[in-house]
Amino acid sequence: MDILDLLRKRSDLSGFVVHFTRRGSDAISPEKNLKSILKTQTIEARTPFGAATRLLESKKKRDLGSQKCVSFSETPLEHLDCFTQPVPNRSICLSPYGLAFAKMTARRMGVNPVWYVDITPGHDWLMNPINELLRKEVRRARRFARSPLARIAPFIEQMGSGVSRDGFGYRKEFWWEREWRYRGNFHFLLEDVTLGFAPALRIDPLEKFAAKLGTRISFVDPKWSLDKIVAHLSGSRESMTCFDD
């Protein structure tokens, strides 16, 4: 079997990466945030991520901006509602408004999978040397932001549960998000967008908004099942009646 045919049969893999918006620090609604993204064709990198973040927060805050990324996930479409539901201990609350890009398009544009490194007690053979490299570079480099490690660190994320040396328990188990990241602001063309996401009642207004921008983007509700997504995208009203309450 050809590798592409094999991958198409893997229902646990997605051919897309998705980005969901959230309420901005300036209280802008997630929907307005999405409209702004479509207007400017830019997803702003507002949050620092990765293995160097905590170190830079305490040692070199001026270089923290070099770790800001745009976050995506490659979760299959039928499981996207996992991201828009409240999850205990999850600091980021995502809205049902977002965009999907073909994975190969995203890869071509520089979006890359996150490397999850285990920090469960006793599994320190990877994270310890990474942390040591980062500490040395932060001490040595006049500007960490110009270091090669500054380009790598945002893509390294810890995962694991246990008790730290100071006796506090920790749990960081978000590897299931299958996150991809892009360092810096993510610029795209409207034709790069494969699909949009919004609550069912806001689909029609957002499709009209996209049309005013000169493009056609189909929107679906991330809470829908895969069958309902396919029925909606097919444009068949008869198919959609199968899912009416």
Secondary structure by P-SEA (a helix, b strand, c coil): ccaaaaaaaccccccbbbbbbccccccccaaaaaaaaaaacccccccccccaaaaaaccccccccccbbbbbbcccccccccccccccccccccccccccccaaaaaaabbbbbbbbbccccccccaaaaaaaaaaaaaccccccccccccccccbbbbbbccccccbbbbbccccccbbbbccbbbbcccccccccccccaaaaaaaaaaaacbbbbbbbccccaaaaaaaaaccccccccccc
